[in-house]
């Protein structure tokens, strides 16, 4: 590891630095806290009306796609940075970090402009009407108009995590939650003399908490880097680095955009089932997030380790690490899933007392045992393929499975067989299991070994990154 002043690095016990559990538990809490922000917003807005909840859910469908577009730079840069750190080239890692922050800010500002100019039309395309359309427009104008803040958060957080400092981003997430909760309390219902803004108050609470988070993340980034970003790095838009970032970032984002676009299409299907179905879908989705929460954390942590290992030419260790991570994550996912299924009625009852909404939401939560196990596997293996540089393959598979199979199947199940929300859940599960089979074979084949972004002149070696024995856990 290179010292900040450029002197010779001090040898560290790297098996501790890259222990999966040490990386993952702060990520777990960070992702939990980000999810909690959405749950808090839903809980607060359920006090306004179910229409408000459905409207924010619709707006967030569009916002989530915008965030995935922003991850063209964020995902690609994080993987490139991880591989350069693995090869111990910290100066190049710093240059790529500065460039990627600039690129993501520019892209974020463009997306903010699109939301401000076209947000209303986007919501109408989702077949929203009446109060739901009004609430969605109000929320999207504020949160979408400030989406550049999330662009910076994504890039800064991903870079800090890549340096192994996952606790730092977790602490920022904790502060964001506290500030968002306070903002919701003050602005949605107008407590302590603040204006009563309803849905728009929830939006402003989100934006304010994100703005404060950006400030702290910038400060933290400069504390954790081995070679700090110089001002000129922000302005040096090197074609070589941009191409490496886009080589990973574009396919990664496309795969995620396809997924979210399919989810938005399924949301469109649900609009024909009525307002109660929309609310039930939102509540079930919020609860389901906690089922695959651990899988998200393990996928991010495993991706960091795989990127470092591939950069250090330790590809066989990366191969075994992924299987170890998958086994651990699947066990936890199944346990949490069974608990959620057992407690599904009281969990949905936290959000609403509408009997029909509760019936529909609990119905699809039972199906989560089929869906979430497959989703867990795919999160980890697809994330690891990207970290290894093999980012295009999941896009091709997703195009066939998600667009070619899942969407038509969902239409048939919902509208031809009149299965309602369960039809949507089953169509998504079919897509996930198809990709499980294909991604299993891809990782097993070791074809991804050829896609490293850092060139190695020597044969694969086994020193100085992780212990030679079993993968870290």
Secondary structure, 3 states (H helix, E strand, C coil): CCCCCCCCCCCCCHHHHCCHHHHHHHHHHHHHHHHHHHHHHHHHHHCCCHHHHHHHHHHHHHHHHHHHHHHHHHHHHHHHHHHHHHCCCHHHHHHHHHHHHHHHHHHHHHHHHHHHHHHHHHHHHCCCCHHHHHHHHHHHHHHCCCHHHHHHHHHHHHHHHHCCCHHHHHHHHHHHHHHHHHHHHHHCCCHHHCCCCCHHHHHHHHHHHHHHHHHHHHHHHHHHCCCCCCHHHHHCCCHHHHHHHHHHHHHHHHHHHHHHHHHHHHHHHHHCCCHHHHHHHHHHHHHHHHHCHHHHHHHHHHHHHHHHHHHCCCHHHHHHHHHHHHHHHHHHHHHHHHHHHHCHHHHHHCCCCCHHHHHHHHHHHHCHHHHHHHHHHHHHHHHHHHHCCCCHHHHHHHHHHHHHHHHHHHHHHHHHCCCCHHHHHHHHHHHHHHHHHHHHHHHHHCHHHHHCCCCCCCCCCCCCCCCCCCCCC
